[in-house]
Amino acid sequence: MSLRLLLRRCPAASTAGGAFGRSPPTLGRDVVGRARSASHSSSAAELGGGGGRGPSRGDPPRRPSPGPSTRPPPPARRPRRDDDLASSRDDARRDFGRDEPDRRFGGRRGSRPHPRRRGRSDEPGERRGSRPPGGEETWKGLDLRDCRSSRELIIVAHDRLEDARPKDLAAFWTILPRLAGERERRGKERGKEGGRRGEEEGEGEGETEGFDRRLRAILARTLRGMRDARPRELAQTALGFARAGQTAGRSSRGGRDREGGLLRVLSDVVVDLKELLFRTVAEASAPHVELGQFDARSLCSLAYAHAIAGVDPRFDDETTLFDLVARAVPPLLDDFQTQTYANLVWSFEKVGRRDEALFDEVARSIIARDDSGDFLREFKPQELSNIAMAYAKSEIEAPDLFDRMGDHVSGLGGPLGGFKSQEASNLLWAYGKAGRRHPALFSAAADYVMLSVSSPRGEDPRCVASVAWAHAMADIDDRVFFRSIANHLATANPLILGRYGLYDLATIAWACATAGGERRKEFYRAVGDEVVARGNRDVFQPQEVANLLYAFGKAEQGHQELFETTKDRVVELCVDLDGFTPHGLCNALWAHAKCGTSHRGLFRAASERIVATKDLGAFGPQGLANVLWSFAKAEERAPELFERVADHVVGLDDLDWFKPQDLSNILWAYATAEECRPDLFRKVAEHMVALEDLGDFAPQAVSNVAWAFAKAGEPSDPLFDKVAKHLVESDALRGFKPQELSNVAWAYAAADVDAPRLFGEGSDFADLCDQRRDGFEDDELSQLYQWHLWRRERGSALDADLSPALADECRRAFFAKVPSHRSALQADVISVLSSLGLSPREEVRTDCGYLLDALVVVKGEDVGVEVDGPFHFVGDRRQTGNTILKRRQVASLDAIPIVSVPYWEWDECANDRERKGQYLSSILGLEKTS
């Protein structure tokens, strides 16, 4: 709504004391003032002017200095008589439909008047002035402090509107939210007692209209007078607007005031016109801010008011009000009070203004004043927590300030002496969000939580969750603290657990699993049972579900009932674009894969959502890696997903944003899922070869990369040479676990890349394997056996080979493998071979220990027949590393040629048995049958 439309709906100032039924006169050009903005560029004529314009933001203010007012004196008027005020009140009562009760004395009509304070006038709304020579009383403006309710305040201000100055109107908007809030509280109390609904909901339609018209008239006069207001009055008015909007907003969110009343009027007038009101305040304030006419408190109040309203008006030159405030603050920092500091940084964070230079100035100012006079002791706990939260949310680093505040708070008497649970929760949350480690502060916070847990009043669940979360985010390894929390919840009775919300339980479980390394089954069982018991009573929010499932996955604690309870909600959040964030979706998938919980609906919905995502950059390198890892681990086929991610990664300019673990997980997923993307493997190989060294790659990442390249049948000699050089020169092998040693050995064997420095004479690889012989599983021993065969295949020196004892263990594990289940494809091939008179032998073990699907004699020589189904290939036609290694070693060491029967070539023969026989005769080199 424009100011012009607002004024058309209000009585003019000259008729403010009259009845509501009169038509407002035509508005002159002096009505509008300076209500303009860069984004709207409204002309004066559009806003109600007569073709003129108000001064631009760059023009000097009407009052260039905060000295004595140059405003013309108000019109001469006689002192108000009792019969005038009585007549005005009679008009108001007629308009509003009833008398205004005296609320301070039980709300009864006819109650005794409130005793007047010394120096006040005999009637509300009038100040008693000094008596100059001649005895005539001078006008000193409105005195609204004696108004006892919002109704009376509006009546008095409206009746005397023609005499109101900006200072009086600023006082009106300051008092109105407080009185309106009292009306709301009284209404709640009456509702609890079973009486009629709140006073604000009891007015009739005519009475509500009276509120609306009077309040709009006061608002119009306020906006017109802003060009003449002083800085303090502008800040006070803006703060009144903001708090009036807060009061109205609370009523709307609470479902109250549906039948009309003052709060509904406030919502219509203040909330709906928010942009206009604060744009007008900003335009009127800008010249004063630029000329440095705001004092510290008023300047911060101006910013604080706009932050409450959530607006940062923009001017013609594309600057905003907060730009001007940021430039005006530094010279005033020495005059700041503790609350002023807190409100300033809170305001900038609230409107999303990340001004690093200003925040640095504020931090330096607080530290400097603390150096000279122990300034931090003057801050209240809430102010300290608000400052910390503003820096953390704005992602502005202030290590010196955080260290100084941490020293101060941890030095208070007792654990966080003087801090309430909410203040302690916010402070620790800020340190966790900022990733600031302060051992003394975190130790005091842990003591604070444990003291509250053991107190008769009980703990604040949100405080426990926030402190635990902060420990995890700041990477504070306090196992005693996490163990104490886990023990408390594991043994707590249902009443105590019932006080914890889903957010609290999910956050605590996440923190215990992430930072605390907590694996106690009783704790996770208690949390899971509590969530399951609530069923659909509590609505699972996306972040809560993601954190809860991630915690169980991280701790490797399966809870079938929990995953079953949340599965429908998980799918719903996955499909809903406003549900899971990319990070939350990754966590949910990862948890199901980690715990081995089958959920095809989730993986199918997740695949469709990710494939449909326009920009996969939102998932980040780690998110993409975790998604692919989850699908591969859960053995969920999703070719479109793997294709989409590969296209995204290959299309990037470089892979500098990918951490070594991300690259490792991505390659492992493609190799495990047997998805063929040679261009992806080439891009990663080129990236790794171009690195100065591989020092950032952990042992697991190095072994998985080598294993993935070999498994996918994508050998890269430059990459394998780089890995071998890194392992030899850095002596990194000594940190490898048994599985990592066996993966590296198998990878070089499958890729058939020689690495004499890594495995040849002088290498301690075989010795390291022998030292860890007790830690190898059978699969890992089988991989070492294949590496041992590869060494024989290449004719390498035996003194660098496995020790006899370990070699025997490896051979035993490899030979212990039993034949796999005979597939329908294999049975069909064997049947056709038999019809050709070849008498095939099935599942024949060679001297080296490999099992062949079939062995036939062709022209006097043994020939192995391998029936290769889909799992022998990456993609459609590329053989896996396992298949390649087996064929090569059987042919080389067992001297048995191998013939492959790929599944797609067999399928082409359909059900034509004669055609199948011709196909086998052809690949075996038999004479054609008639």
N, C-alpha and C positions, 0 to 999 in steps of 0.2 A: 504494500500500500504506500503511495506517495504522501508527502507532507500535505500537498494540496487537498487530497481526498480526506486525510485525517482532519484537516481544519474545517472542511465542509460539513463534517459530521459533528462538529463541536459548536457550542455557543461562542460568540465573540467575547473578548475580554470585557468590552463595555457592557455586555449583558450578562456577565457571569452571575450576578445575584438574582436574575429574573427567573421566570418560570421556564421549564424545559420546552414548552410548546412554541415559543417564538422562532421565527425563521432567522437564521443568522444573516447579518448584513454582508454586502460584498466586501471581500478581503482586499486590502490595499497592498502595495508593493512592500510595505514595511513589515508585513506579517511573516514573511518566509525566513528572512535572515540568511544564513549561510549553509543551509542544508543541501549540500551537493556532494558528489563523489566521482572519482575518476572512472569507476566502472559504469556509472549511469550517465554522467555528464548532463544532468537535467538542467534545462534552462530555467531562468527565474519565472518566465511566463508559465511554464509547465507546472511549477511548484506553487503558483498562485500569485506571482509578482506581476507588475504591470509593465514588463519589458526591461526593467533594470536588472542588475545582478548584485549579489553579495560580493564582498571582497574575496579574492582568490587566496589559496593557502599561502602564497608567497607575499601577500600584502601584509604590512605591519598591523599588529592588533590595534584595536581602538584604544586600549589603555596600555601604553608601552612599558610601564613599570608597575610593580606591585605596590606603589605608594598610595596616597589618599585617592579615593575614588573621584573621577571626574564626571561621573554619571549625573545628569541633571536631577535635582531633588524631586521627590514624589509630589504629586499635586497636593495643594493645601486642602486640608480636610478638618472637619470638626471632630472632637473626640466622640467615639461611638457611645450612644446612650443605651441604657438597659432595654428600652422599648424597641430600639433598632435590632439588637441581638435577638430579643424575644420574637420579633416579627420574622427575622431570618430563620430562626429555628422552627417557627410555626410553618413557614413555607417548606422547609426541609422535611418536617414530619408529615406534611400533607403529601409531598411527593413520594416519600419512602413508605408511607402507609402506617407508621407507628412511631411512638416516642423512642428516643434513644435511652436505654436503661443505663444506670450507673454500674458498670461491671466490677468496680473495685469494692462495692458493698453489697455483693450478692446478686447484682443484676436486677434489682427491683426498682420499679418506677417510684419516684418520690423519696428515694434514699437521701440521706443527709449529704450535703456537698463535701467534696474533698477539701481538707484544710489547705489554704493557699500558702505557697512558700513565700518567704520574705522577698519583696521586690517585684512580685508578679502582679499583673493587672487583675481586676475583679472579674473579668470574663475571659474565657478561653479565646485565643486568636488575637489578643490585643496586648501590646507591650506598653507599660506605663513609662512615659518619657520624662525627661527633666523639664522643669518649668522655667522658661526664659523670662526676662523682665516683661511685665504685662500680664503674666499669669496664664498664658495660653499654652496648652500641652502640645509638644511636637510629636510627630509620627515616627516611631522607631521600627516599623515592620511587624510581621506576624510572629506571635509566640505560640508554637504548636506543642510545646512540651507538656502542657496540661491536658491535652487530648487523651482520653482514656480508652478509645477504641478506634478502629479504622474508619467506621462510619462517621464518628464525630470529627475525625481528622479531615476527611474528605469534605464534610459540610463546611467546616470552618475555613479551610483553604479555598474552597470554591466561592464562598460568600465574600471573601476579602481578596479575590483574585486580582482585581483591578489595582490593588495597592502592593501586590507581591513583588518582591525583588528576587534576583537570582539566588541570593543567599537564603531567602525564605523558601523558595521552591526546592533548593538543594536539601534543606532541612526536612521538607515534606517527604521527599523521596527516600530520605534516610530513615524516617520514622515509620513510613507506611509498611515496609516489609516486616518490621518487628511486630507491629500491631496485627497485621494480617496473619503472621505466624502464630500469634497468640490465639487468634480466632480458630485457626486450624487445630491447634492443640486442644482448645476447649471442646471443639466438635468431636475430636477423637475420644476425649474423656466421657462426653455424654453418650457417645456410641457404645462405649464399654459398659456404661451403667444402664443401658437399655432404654435411655430416653430418646428424645427426638434426635435426628441427625444434626450434625454440627451447625452452628449458627450460620456459617457461610453457605449452607445448603438450604436454609429455611426461608430465604427471601422469596417474595413472589415475583412475578414477571415484571410488574410495574416498578417494583423496588430495584430489581436488577438493572432495568433500563435507566433508572436514576443514577445508579452507580456508574454505569457506562458513560453516560453523557457528561456527568460532572468530571469523571476522571479524564476523559478525552479533552475536556476544556483545560484542565490543569496541565495535561501533557502538552497541548498546543502552546499554551503560554510559556511553558518551560523551554520548548524548542525555539520559540521566537526570542527568548531572552538570553540564549546561550552566547550570542555575539557580545553581550555586555558582561558576561560572567567572569569572575576571577579564576585563576588556575585551581585554587582549592575548591571553589564552588563547582567547577566542571568535574573534578575528580569525585567530589561527594555525590553529585547527581548521577554520574556514570555508575558508581558503586550502588546507589539506590536502585537504578534500573536493573542492574545485574541481580541484586538480591531479591527484588520483586519478581523477576523472572524465575529465580530458583524456587521461591515460595509457591508460585503458580504451577511450576513444573512438578514439584513434589505432589501437589494435589491431583494433578492429571494422572501421574503414574500410579498413584494409590487408588484410583478409581473413585475418588470423592468428587463432590461438587458437580454431580451430573445434572442437578436440578437448577443450576445457575448460582448466582451469588457473587460475592466480591472476588473470590479466587478465580472464578470463571471469567470475570471482567478483566482481572489482571492478566490472565492468559491471552484474552482477545486483544488487549491494548498493548501490553508490554512484550509478550512472547512473539505474537504475530508481527509486530512492528520492530523486532529486534534489529534488523539490518539498518533500517532508517534511523532509529534512535542512536545507535552507536556510530553510524556514519556521521551524523550531525555532531555528536560529541567530539569525534576525532577531528572534523573540519574546524570546529571552534577551538580545539586545544592545540592544533598543530603550530600556529604562530607562536604561542606562548612556550611550547616545548623547544622550538628552534631558537628562541631568544633567551632560553635559560630562566624563564620566570616561574617554573614549577620548583617547589622545594622537594626534598627527597621523599618525604612521606606522601605528598600529593601525587608526585610523578609515579610512584609505585602503586598507589591506589588506582590511578588511571589505567595502568597496565593490568592490574589485578582484576579490575572490573571487566575489561574487555576479555580477559582470559576466562573468567567465570561464564561470560556469554559465549565464548568460543569464536570470537571474531577478531580479525586484524585488518581493519579498513585500508583500502589501497587508494592512493591519490593519483592525480593526473600524471605525475612524473614517474609512476610505477613504484615509488617508495610506499612503505606502509607505516602505520602508526608505530609499530614496534621497531622499525628502522630508526625513527626519530628518537624513541625512548632509549634505544641502545647507544645512540650518540650523546644523549644528554646525561646518562647515568654516571660515567667515570668521574667528572668533576664533583659529584655529590656524594661519592662513596664514604667520605669521612663523616658525613652527617647521618649515615644509615644507622637505624636501630636493628636489633636482631630480627624482629619480625619483618622489617623492610627487606633485608637480605633474602629471607626465606620466600616472601611473597613475590619478589622480583624474579628469581630463577624459576619458581613454580609457574609463574605466568608465562614466561617464554616457552617452557616445555609444554604447557597446556595448549598453546596455540600452534605448536609444532615448529617454533622458530629455533633453529640450532645456531646460535651465535657464539662461536667458540671464543672469539676475542673478548666479548663481554663477560662470558663465564670465567675466562682466565683472569680478567681484571677483578671480578668479585672474589675469586679464590685468593688472589694476592692480597686484596684488601683485608679479608678476614684473617689471614695468616699474619700480616703485618700488625694489625691491631691486637692480635693475640700475643705476639712477641712483646709488645710494649705494655700490655696490661691484663693478661689472662682473660682475653675477651670471650673465649668460648664458654666460660662459666656463666655468662649472662644469657646464653641461649637456652630456651626451653627445649625439652626433649622433642616435642613435635616439630619445632623449627629445624633442629638438626636433622631429623629424619626426612623432612620435606626437602631440605637442601640436598641431601645425599640422593634422594630419589630423583630430583630434577636433573642432576648431573648424570645419573645412571641411565635414565630414560632417554636423555638427549644424546647419549653415547659420547660424552665429552670427558676426556681423561683429566683428572685433577689429582694425581697421586699424592702430592704434598698435602692438599686439603684433606683427603681421605685418611692419610696417615695421622694428621693432626687431630681430626675428629675421633679417630679410633683410639689414639692415646688418651684423649680427654674422657671419652665414655668409659673405656676400660679402667680408668683410674678413679671413677666414682665409687663411693662407698657401697659395698655389696655388689652382687651381680646386676650390672646396668642400673645402679641406684637411681630412683626417680622415674624410670621409664615405665609407662604402661605397656600392656602386651601389644597393642596395636602399634605403638611407637617403636618398640623393639622389633616387631615384625617388619615394619617398613624400613627401618635402618639396616637390618641384616639383609633384607631383600635387595636393597640398593648396592650393598657391598658385593653380593653374589652376582647381581646383574652386571656390575662394572668389573667383575673378576678381580677385585682387590683383596689380597690376602693380608689379614692383620691378626696374627695368632692370638694376641691378648684379647682383642675384641671378641673373636669367635669363641675363645675359651670362656669368656664371661657370659656370652649369649648361651652357650651350652649349659653352663651352671644355672643360668636364669630359667631355662626351660625345665631342667631336671628338678629345680626347686619348686616350680609351679606344679609339676606332675605329682610331687609328694605332699603338696599342701592340701588342707581340707577342702578348700574352694575348688580344687581341680585346675587342670591346665586349660589354656585357650588353644583349641585345636589349630586355628589358623596360624597362631604364633609358632607352634611346634612345626607345622608344615613349612613356614617361611624360613625358619632358622635351619631346618634340615636341607631345604632347597638351596639356601645360600652356601652352606658347607659344600654341597656338591658342585655348585657353579664355580666357587672359588678354589675348588680342588683342595679342600682342607681334609686331611686324612685323620679324622678323630674317630677311631674305631670304637672307643669306649662310649662316646656319645651315641653313635648309631646303634650299638648293641643295647644300650640302655633303653632307647626308644622302642626297638624291636621287642625287647623283653616285656616292656610295659604293655604294648598293644597285644602281644601274644597271650598275656595272662589277664588282660582287662576284662571286666564283666561286660555284658551286652549294653548296659546303660552308658558306660563310658564310651564304648565304641560307637554307640548311637549318636553321640554328640559330634562325631567327626563327619563332615560332609564328604562327598565323593572326591571333591577336589583335594581335600586334606589327605585322605587315604591314598589317593593316586600319587600325590606329590611326595609324601613320606616314603611310600614304597619305591618310587623312582629314585629318590635320594639315597635310600639305604642300599639299593642294588647298584647304583652308579658309583657313588663315592665311598660308601661304607663297606662294600664287599660283603654285605650281609647275605648269608645263605641259609639262615635258620628256617627250616620248613614250617615250624609252628607259627612264625610271624606271617608268612605268606598265606598259610592256610587260614589264619584268623582274618586277615584282610579279605581274602577271596570269599570266605564264607559270609562275611558281613555284607559284601557287595551283592552276592547271590541272594541273600535273605531279603534284601530290599526290593529285589525284582524290578518292577517298573515304577516303584514309588518315587524314585529320584530319576530325573532326566539326565542321561549321560551326555555331557558336553564333549565336543570333539577332542579337546586337549586332555581331558580327564581320561577318556578311553585310551587314547594313544599312550599316555604316560603309564597308565595302569598295566596295559598289556606289555609295554616295553620293559617294565620292571620285572614282570614274571619271566619274560624271555631272557633278560640280562642275568637274572639269578638262576636261570634254568630250572624254574619251579613250575611244572605243569599243573594246571588246575582246570580239569575238563569242564566242570560245572560253570566256572567263571567264563571261559571262552564260549561255552554254549549260551550263557545268559546274554552276553554282549554281541553275539554274532549278527543278529538282525540289525541292531543299532549300528554296528560297524559297516555293514553293507549299505545301509541308508546314508551314513555320513560319507561313504566313498562315492556314491552316485551323486549326492548333492554337491554342487559346485561351491556352495557356501559352507560345506561340512568340514571335512579334514583339510588342513593346510597340507602343502606338499610334504613338510616335515612330519606331520602327524600321520599321514598316509604311509610314509616309509616306515615309521615306527610300528604301526599296526601290522603291516606285512612282515616285517622283520621278526616281530614277536611270534606270529603264527608259525613262521618257518623255523625259528629257533626252538620252539617248544614241540615241534612236530605235530601240530594240530591241523588237521585237514579242514580247509574251508574254500572249496572251489568257487563258491559264489563270490567271496571277497576277491580272490585273485582274478576272476573273470571281470568283475566290475572295475577293479583297479587297473587292469590292462586296458580296458576300453576308455577309461578316463584319461590315462596318461597318453595313449595314442592320440586322443582327441585334443590334447593340450597344444596350443599354438607354440608356446615358448617353453621348452624343457629347461631353460636356464633357471626357472623358478625353483626347481628341485635341487639345484646345486650339484657339484661333482659327487659329494658324499651321498646325497639322496639318490641319485641315479645308480650309484654303485650298490647301495643297500637294496634298492628295488630289484635289480638284476640278480643280486646274490640271493634274495628271498625266493624269487621264482625258481632259480636253479636248485636251491636247497630243498624246496618243497616239491620238486619234480613236477612243476606246473608248466605245461607247454604254452608259450605265447609268442609265436613267430613274429606277429605284427609288432609287438612291443620291442623285441630285440632288434628288429629291423629299424624301428623309429629311433631308438636310442643310438644305434650305430650311425645312422645318418646324421644325427645331431652332433655326435662327437667328431666324426670325420669332417664335418663341415666347419668345425671351429678353426680359428687361425692358429692356435697353439694349445698345448695342454698344460700351460704353466699353472693354472688354477687347480689342477688335480694333484692331490697328495699321493704319495707312493701307495698308501693303502687303498685309495680309491682305484687307481690303475690296476692294482693287483686283484681287487675284488671283481672289477669289470671283466678282466681277462679270464679269471677263474670261472665266472658265471657263463661266459660264452663257451668255454671249453667243456664245462660240465653239462650244460644244456645242449651241447652239440649243435650250436648255431654257427653257421659258416659266414664269416665276414672278414675275408683276407685283407681288405683295405683298412679295417679297424686295427688289426694286428700290425700291419705295416706302419701305421701312423704312430702307434705306441712304441714300436721298436725304434723308429727314427727319433722320437722324442727322448727315449732313454739313452740311446747312443750319443746324442748331442749333449747330454748332461756332462758336467765336469767330472763328477763321480757319482757313485750310488750310495754315498754315505747316509742319505736320509731314508734309505730303504731298510726296514727292519728285516730280520732273518725270514720271518714268515712271508713278507711281501716279495723278497728275492726268490725264495723257493717256489711260491705260487706263480710268479711270472714265468719262470723257466718251465714249470710243469704245464702251464696253460698253453704256451707256444708248442710244446712237444705233443700235448694231448690233442690239440686242434689240428695237428699236421701242418703247422706253419713255422718250420724252422727258420731261424734268422742267424746266420753265422756271425755277423757283426755284434748282435745283441748278446749271443752266448759267449763270444770272446770278451765283451765288456763285463759280463757277470763273472766270468772266471778270473779276470784281472782284479776285479773288486774283491772277490773272496780270498784271493791269494795275498794281495798287497795289504788289505785291511785286517787280515787274520780274523775275519768275521765268522769263519766256520766254528770257532770255539764257542760261539753263543748259540749255535743251532741245536734245536731239539731233534730227537730221533726222526720224527716225521719229516722235518725240514731237510735233514741229511738224505733220507731216502728219496724225497721228491726231486732234489737236485741231481742225485745220481741217476735216477730213472729218466729225467728230462734229457740229459746229455746222451744217454744210451738210445732213447727213442729218436732224438733228433740226429743222432750219429754225427755229432760235432766233437772233434778231438780236442781235448784240453789237457795237454801233458803237464803243465804247471799245476793244475788243480788236482789231477789224479795220478800223475806219473811219479818217477823216482824223486825222492825228497819231499813228497807230499805227505802230510799227516792225516789225509782224509780217512784212509782205512783204519788208522789208529783211533781216530775220534769215533768211528762207528763201533769199533771193538770196545771202547770205553763205555759206550751207551747201549751195549747189546741187550741189557735187561729191560730197556725202555721201548724196544721195538715191538709193534703189533705184527700179526701174521701178514697183513697186507703190505706193511712196510718192509718186512723181511723178504717178501716176494719181489718187491721192487729192487731191493739190493741184489737179489739173485739174478735178475735180468741185467743189472749193471755188471755183475760178475761175468755173465755170459758175454756181454758186450766187450769186456776186457779181453776175453778169450778170442772173440770174433776179430778183434783188431790186433791180436798177437802181442798184447802189452806185457810188460815185465811182471812176473808173478810176485816179486817181492813187494810190490805196491798194492797187492790185492788183499782181499779179506783174510783174516786169520782162519785157519782150518776149522776151529770150533764155530765161529760165526758163519762161515761158509756152509757148514753142515746144517746149521739152524735154518739158514735161508733156503737151502735145497729142500729140507723137510717141509717148510711152509709152502713152497711152490708146488711140490708134488702132492701136497695134501688137498689141493683144490679138487672138488668133485665136479663131474660133468654137469652142465646146466640142463635145465628142463628141455626136452626135445620139442622143438616147435613144429607146427603144421607144415611150414615151409621146408624144414629139414627133412621131415618124414616123406614129403612128396618127392624131394630130390633123391633120397635114398631108394624110394620105390622105383623111380625111372631108371636109376643106375642098375638096379637088380634086373629090370626088364631087358637091359642091354647085355646081360650076362657077365657083368663085371664083378659080381659077388663082393660088394663093398663091406668093409668092416667099420663099425661105428665107434666114435669116441676113443680113438687110438692115441695112446700117450707115446710121445717120441722119447729118444734117449735124453734129450735136454729137459724133458718134463712138460712140454706143450701138449695140449689135447687137440686132436684133429677131428673135425666133424665126421669125415669118412676117409678111408684109405683104400685105393683101388690099384690094381696092377695093369699098367698099360705098356704093351710091347716089352714086357719083362722087367719093368721098373716100377717102384712104388711111386704113386702120385697122390698127394693130399688134396682132398676136395673140401673147401670151406664154403659153407652156406652163409652168406652175409646179409643179415637183415638190416633194418634201419639203424640199429644202434652201432653198427660197424662204420657209420659214416657221419661226418659233420656236414650238416645241410643235407643235400641230396646225393652228391656223387663223390665227395672227398673223403678218403679213408682216415679214420682216427689214428692217433699215434700208437695206441695199443695194437691195432690191426697191422700197421706198418711194421712195428718192431717184431711181432710174432712171425709174419711172413718172411722177413729178412733173416731172422735168426734160425728158423727152421730150415730155410734153404741153405744157409751158410754152414751151420753147425751140424744139422741132422742130414744134410744133403738130400732133402726131400723137396722136389718142386711142388709148388702150391698152385691150384687152380681155383679161382674165385667164381662163385655163382651169385652175382648181385640180385637183390630182390626185385628190382624194377625190370631187369632183363627177363627174369623168370615169369613175372606177371604179364609180360608182353605175349608169352606163349598161351595165355589164357588156360582153358581146360583141354587144349589139344595135346593129348599125350604123345602122339607121333611127332608133333612139332617140338615138344620138350626133349624127346629122345634125340632128334636131329641137332638140337642146340647143344646138349651134353657131348654128343659125339664130336661136334665141331671144336669145342674148347679143349677136349681131351686129346684131339689129334687122331681120332679113330677113323677107319675107312667108312665111307658113307654106306649106309644100309639101303637095300632096295626098297 
